[in-house]
Amino acid sequence: MNLILEINNKTGCKVEKYLLEKIFQSTIRKTKKFEILSGKKVSVSVALVSLDEIRQINKKYRKKDTPTDILSFSNFENLSEKEKIKKNIFLGEIILCCEYIKKSAKINNMSFSAELCYIFSHGVLHLLGIRHGKEMFSIQDSVVGLFFAKKCLDNDEYVNPKIKK
């Protein structure tokens, strides 16, 4: 799978593209949908927005007038549509609010990076059509464990954060 992440950072939040790519790839590998995407060019658009902007988007598309950590907009209604595409797949858009994620990280006694990993994995799963439930949360926990339970990235910032279990 050749992954292309287009990032539109409309905030001052520092998020490494490398980390998002690794989270994306690890999340997909843990799903049953990996075979469908294998050997294809997969692209995703990621936007980093303010609390106010994510609140406005949440209100417009989900009729909820509150900010949130992430919104995912899949380009497909179901898996069968993805199977018809031969080489290039635009999965959809993920909108992140770093300010909300930072607050959640503090509440959950996690590092920002660990919380971001959990939330971004969640968004990727939604793009793949996976809904809330045991499968989703198990994959998210597994991806966070992969990145933060052992040294698998070159940057020590992503190793051994405080993770509430």
URTA-V391545 format. One record per residue. SS is DSSP state (helix for helix, strand for strand, loop for the rest). Layout:
ss->{SS SS}
//
This chain:
ss->{loop strand strand strand strand strand strand strand strand loop loop loop loop loop loop loop helix helix helix helix helix helix helix helix helix helix helix helix helix loop loop loop loop helix helix helix helix loop loop loop strand strand strand strand strand strand strand strand loop loop helix helix helix helix helix helix helix helix helix helix helix helix loop loop loop loop loop loop loop strand strand strand strand strand loop loop loop loop helix helix helix helix helix helix loop loop loop strand strand strand strand strand strand strand strand strand loop helix helix helix helix helix helix helix helix helix helix loop loop loop loop helix helix helix helix helix helix helix helix helix helix helix helix helix helix helix helix loop loop loop loop loop loop helix helix helix helix helix helix helix helix helix helix helix helix helix helix helix loop loop loop loop loop loop loop helix helix helix loop loop loop loop loop loop loop}
//
